[in-house]
Amino acid sequence: MKKIVVFASGSGTNAENIIKYFAATKTGIVTNVFTNNPNAKVIERAKNHQIPTEIFNKQDLFEGKVLQSVNEIQPDLIVLAGFLWKFPQNIIEAYPDKVINIHPALLPKYGGKGMYGMHIHKAVVENNEKETGITIHYVNENYDEGNIIFQQKVALTENDTPEDVAAKIHELEQKYFPEVIEKLLENRTS
């Protein structure tokens, strides 16, 4: 059984979806959830599924305490599901090609520092985009610049609000994120 560790900063709907998906498979299991936000709803969601949660601060993340915790778990995949801080180089280097992120736009458009959540959806609407989507990619030292694993598009109408875009993106995330994670795990030999 492959081990998945999830990092999240907010409500945790993607994290919970991944937890539920893998609870019903034999491919992998979410062993732990890590969060930088002591008030994040993801903590309650993880607790409801008996998944241990670790809350950390910037010092813990960038000075090795979180890496130490991750090393004790030895995950096969580290999944960023709405994790808003830049991911530390020490974990990326310790787990090459094992850290992935989901981005609520079709990268390279609407990526980079500060481009998350409704900021992206507002920009997509303001620019009259005809489509948007999700990008699942490996994490490297730069925001949203790692190699792309998977993209899925969705059409937009001229009447779509940022909230409409958010709902369409959420639907894509819920459907495709766990499936892509599962394929990655199935293709891993170590």
N, C-alpha and C positions, 0 to 999 in steps of 0.2 A: 504494500500500500504506500503510494507516494505521499509525501508530506507537503502541505501548502501552508504558508504563513501569509496573512493578509495585513496590510497597513492601510488604515483609513483615518480620516480626520472629522467626519461629519455624521450624517444620518445613518449610513451603513446599509442602505438598501442593496447595493451591489454586493457588499460583504455577506449579508444574510442570504442573498440569492445563491452565492457561491457555496456557502456553508450547507444550505439545503440540497443543492444539486449534488454535491459530493457525498452527502450523507446517504444518498440513494444509489451510489455507484461503488464499484470495487477498484476504481482507478486511483483515487486519492482521497485525502481527508484534510480538512482545515484543522490544524492542530492548535494554532494560536492566532490571536488578533492583537496588533500593536496600534496604539493611537497616541497622538501628541496632544489630544484635546480631552481633558478630564471631564468635560460636559458633553462629549459626543454621544449621540444616540446609539452609535455602533456598540458601545460598551454594554448597554442593556440588551441589544439584539444578540450579541455573542453569549452573554450570560444565559439568555433564554434557551440556547443550544448547548449549554455546558462547555463553551469554548473559553479557555483561559485568556485573559486580556492583560496586557502590560501597558501602563500609561507612562510616558516618558516626556522629558523636556529636551530643549535644544542641546544642552550640555551632554545629556545621556546619549543622544543620537550621534553627535559629532565627536565625542571623546571616547567612544568604544564600548560603553555599557550596553547599548542596544545590540551591537555586533556580538558581544559576548553572549547575550541571551539567545540570539539567532543561532550562533554556533552550537549552543547546547541542544537545540532542536534539530539542526542539520536538515533544513528543508530542501526538497527537490525543486521548489518554485516559490518565489516571493512575489506576491501580487499586490500592486498598489491600486486600491479601489477607492478613489476619492481622497488620496493622500496629498495634502496641499504643500508640504515643505519639499524643498529640493532634497533629493535622496543622497545620502553621504557616499563619498567615493570609497571609503573603507569597506562598506557592505557590497557595493557594486564589484569591487576588485575581488572580494572573498567569494562571491557567487557570480562568476562571469556567465552571461547569457542565461541567468536564472532569475532575473528581476524584470518583471513586466508591468506595464501601466496601461490603463485605458484612458483615452482622451476623447471628449465629446465633440469632436470635429474631425474633418478630413485633413489630417496633417499632410503637408507642412502649413496649410492655412490655419490661422487662428491658434497657433501654438506659442509657447514661450512664457516667460515670467508674467504672472498676473492674468493669464488667459485660462480661466476655469469657470465652470458653472454658468450662471446667467450672464457673466461678462461675455462669454463666447456667443451665447444664443442671441444677445442683443446685437452684437457686431454682425452676426450672420444675417439678421433681419435688416439692420441698417444698410448693409451692402447689397440688399436685394438678391441674395443667393438663390439659385433655383434648386439647389440640393445641399445637403450637409450629411453628416453621418458620424460614425465612430472609427477610431483608430486604436488598435492594440499594438503596442510596440515594446521593444526592449528598452530598458533604462540605461542611459549613459550619463556622462558628467554634465550634460546640458539639458535644460528643460525641453522635453518633447522632440528630441533630435535622434533618439535611438532608432535602430533598424525597425522598419514596419513589418509586423507579423500578419496583420489582417485589417482590412477596412470593409465597412458596409455602408452603403449610401441609402439616403431616404430623400424623396422628392419633397419640395416645399411649394406652397402656394403663396401668392402675393398677399393673402389675408392672414397668413400665419403670424402670430405674435411670438415674442421670445418664450412665453409660457407654452405655446403650442409646440415650438421647436424642442423645448426641454422634454415634453411628454413623448415626442417621437424618438428622441435620443434615448430616453430612459427605456423605452420599449426595445430598442436595438441592443442596449447594454444587457438587459435582463435575458434576452434570447441568446446572444452570441458570446458574451464574455465567458460563461462557464464552459461552453462547447469548445472554444479556442483553448482554454486552459487544459481541458481534458485531452485534446489532440496533442498539445505540447508535452504533457505528462506521458502519453502513450508512446511518443517518439523518443523519450529519454531512456538511455540504457544505464546511466549512473545516477 
